[in-house]
């Protein structure tokens, strides 16, 4: 309070001085306005007024500095005092908490000892009764669980039998499919062995291919072997006679809109050997090359003219070249021949590419046969759907039985809890009666 009163008195003194000064200035101003002779006095008063204002401003600034310093000092003292009081309060609270904790621990130990003594002395009979009741409840619960387990085992055995039956059927079908695949692979291996055997007799084969008829027969035999190893017998015919009287080496009977596809074997070998022979002159080799291209184009024209019949056969035919080297020569260095064949709707194939064509044809035939069996597959799927429906119904029944058994177990557990609570209530009632009786004994002794 002492530090706060000094600044307030200084402020009031300065304010009063400023008010008196303003009053004097106002009176002097009125007198000066009434007489022009007092202008000099007015100027002197103005100068004194400015000096007093300057002094007043300096006094106010100094007073403000003192007020700020005084406020800072008082704030610091107050903060230190509050911190000290808070620390003292915390220390007192910690001491009080420790005392309360020790007191509660002692009280708890005393109560527990008394309860333990009382329960150990008075709870033997109740404990025996509880054990007997729990034994009966456990026996009943065990019987219920055994019945439930037996029912569940029976259901699981039935389901396991059905599942095993279905799995056996699936394994059998898979095994049959695998055996068919192995048979196909064995057939392909046999064909590969035959081809390997042919490659071992290159010299005799060259002698054989020296004659045109021999080359033609070789191409037809190779074509028949490839077709027979891939397609079923009903889907092709060798040396098939078309409606115009011409005979084609092989006719493939494919589903519409493809229809009958003619496959004819051609083997332009003589001029091919001549154009690759380095022992002859370049001019002869060039002439042989031109003649080779002419031979191939002639074969293309013959196939397009004889074996493509509108409305009878497919709109294209296949020219089979038995030699991979000749086929590679045409496709690698004579693209004009390939373009010409495409224009004439004739597809040039080799043994390797013919296998791809035949496999595609087999896939188409298999798809057609599968479509014919769609109704059978649909019927089997319908039967399978019914079996799954029965399985779903039986599984739901099993789930209901399991849920009911679970509810029974929960009911037994609830009953057990209720029994335990009843015994606990009985123990508490007896304990309270004993405590009340113990408290009443001193009064009786005093009365006596």
Secondary structure, DSSP 8 states (H G I E B T S, - for coil): -HHHHHHHHHHHHHHHHHHHHHHHHHHHHHHHHH-GGGHHHHHHHHHHHHHHHHHHHHHHHHHHHHHHHHHHHHHHHHHHHHHHHHHHHHHHHHHHHHHHHHHHHHHHHHHHHHHHHHHHHH-HHHHHHHHHHHHHHHHHHHHHHHHHHHHHHHHHHHHHHHHHHHHHHHHHHHHHHHHHHHHHHHHHHHHHHHHHHHHHTHHHHHHHTTSHHHHHHHHHHHHHHHHHHHS-GGGEEEEEE-TTS-EEEEEEE--TTT-EEEEEE----HHHHHHH-TTS-HHHHHHHHHHHHHHHHHHHHHHHHHH--TTTB-S-EEEE-S-HHHHHHHHHH-HHHHHHHHHTTEEEE-HHHHHHHHHHHHHHHHHHHHHHTHHHHHHHHHHHHHHHHHHHHHHHHHHHHHHHHHHHHHHHHHHHHHHHHHHHHHHHHHHHHHHHHHHHHHHHHHH-
